Structure formats: C-alpha cells, structure tokens
Amino acid sequence: MRESRKVQKWVVYETIAGPKIGMRSVCTTEDWKVVEARDPMLHRIIREDITDETEAEKLARGTSGDLKSKAKPIRPKFE
C-alpha cells in the first residue's frame, strides 16, 4: 500500500524591524511557527498556505532574478 505524501505549505513573510527591514523570506509553515515564537513582532506574513514552493519564492523575490529583456540597439538614421 502506498503512503500518501504530506503536502508542504509555504509562508512568505517580511521583516518589519531591525537591520534587515523590508527583506522578504520563504519558509515552511512549521518553520514559521518557530520564527514567530522567537521574535513575534519582527515579521509580518505576506501570504501563507502556499502549496507550491516556486510560487512562494517568486512572490518573495518579486521581479528580482527575472530575465532582463534586451533592448534593441538604436541605429542612427542617415539622411
């Protein structure tokens, strides 16, 4: 008989105080409980219960890390 895999849930949170203010991070729901217990007023949840780690990472980093579009070089016009 097959064992069912437990679905991992992810949390995206932001640091709202201290030297790393504004930094967004990703962790599992279980890890979030530890982070929040350690410093309850240092972070705020952006979004929780995300089932896809890739989606959570993209939400945390925003457009940072996306491929840059290459602008076409401007050619001078000769008249």
Helices and strands as residue ranges (DSSP letters): E 10-15, E 24-28, H 29-38, E 43-50, H 53-61
